[in-house]
Amino acid sequence: MTLDDALAALEARSDAGRAAGAAAYHKAARRYLGVPNPVLNDLTKSWRQALSLPERLALAEALWQTDIHEARIAAAK
């Protein structure tokens, strides 16, 4: 699993309406995809099962560095 793969998975589940609402609510200057938390839970669970600890740590760091709201949530999970 590469960063590009993870971002593609997140973007495939994006919702423009939810993203606009999240941006208005959080008021932080970052990108929002509008991916709901249950979807993030499912994605991160599958990533944890498929990756070794060093791979998970590397992916988490890369996701965090994107400054995309949902990527940062996924990194924390």
C-alpha positions as CSV (number, residue, x, y, z in Angstrom):
1,M,0.0,0.0,0.0
2,T,1.5,3.3,-1.1
3,L,0.5,6.8,-0.2
4,D,-1.0,7.1,-3.7
5,D,-3.1,4.0,-3.2
6,A,-4.4,5.2,0.1
7,L,-5.2,8.7,-1.3
8,A,-7.0,7.1,-4.2
9,A,-9.0,4.9,-1.9
10,L,-10.0,8.0,0.1
11,E,-10.8,10.1,-3.0
12,A,-12.9,7.3,-4.4
13,R,-15.1,7.6,-1.4
14,S,-15.3,11.4,-1.3
15,D,-18.5,13.4,-1.1
16,A,-18.3,17.0,-2.2
17,G,-21.3,18.1,-0.2
18,R,-19.9,16.6,3.0
19,A,-16.5,18.1,2.2
20,A,-17.9,21.6,1.9
21,G,-19.8,21.2,5.2
22,A,-16.7,19.9,7.0
23,A,-14.6,22.8,5.6
24,A,-17.2,25.3,6.9
25,Y,-17.4,23.6,10.3
26,H,-13.7,23.2,10.9
27,K,-12.6,26.5,9.4
28,A,-9.0,25.2,8.9
29,A,-7.3,25.9,5.6
30,R,-6.8,22.3,4.4
31,R,-8.4,20.0,1.9
32,Y,-11.5,18.1,2.9
33,L,-12.8,15.0,1.1
34,G,-16.1,14.4,2.9
35,V,-15.4,10.7,3.7
36,P,-17.6,9.6,6.6
37,N,-15.9,8.2,9.7
38,P,-17.4,4.6,9.3
39,V,-15.8,4.5,5.9
40,L,-12.5,5.6,7.3
41,N,-12.8,2.9,10.0
42,D,-13.3,0.2,7.3
43,L,-10.4,1.5,5.2
44,T,-7.9,1.8,8.1
45,K,-8.9,-1.6,9.4
46,S,-8.1,-3.2,6.1
47,W,-4.8,-1.3,5.9
48,R,-3.8,-2.4,9.4
49,Q,-4.4,-6.0,8.5
50,A,-2.5,-5.8,5.2
51,L,0.6,-3.9,6.4
52,S,3.4,-4.7,8.8
53,L,4.1,-2.3,11.6
54,P,6.9,-0.4,9.8
55,E,4.7,-0.1,6.7
56,R,1.8,1.2,8.8
57,L,4.0,3.8,10.5
58,A,5.4,5.0,7.1
59,L,1.9,5.2,5.7
60,A,0.6,7.1,8.7
61,E,3.5,9.6,8.4
62,A,2.9,10.1,4.7
63,L,-0.9,10.5,5.2
64,W,-0.3,13.1,8.0
65,Q,2.0,15.1,5.8
66,T,-0.7,15.5,3.1
67,D,-2.6,18.0,5.3
68,I,-5.9,16.4,4.0
69,H,-8.4,16.2,6.8
70,E,-9.5,12.6,6.2
71,A,-5.9,11.5,5.5
72,R,-4.9,12.8,8.9
73,I,-7.8,11.1,10.6
74,A,-6.7,7.8,8.9
75,A,-3.2,8.4,10.0
76,A,-4.3,8.7,13.6
77,K,-6.3,5.5,13.3
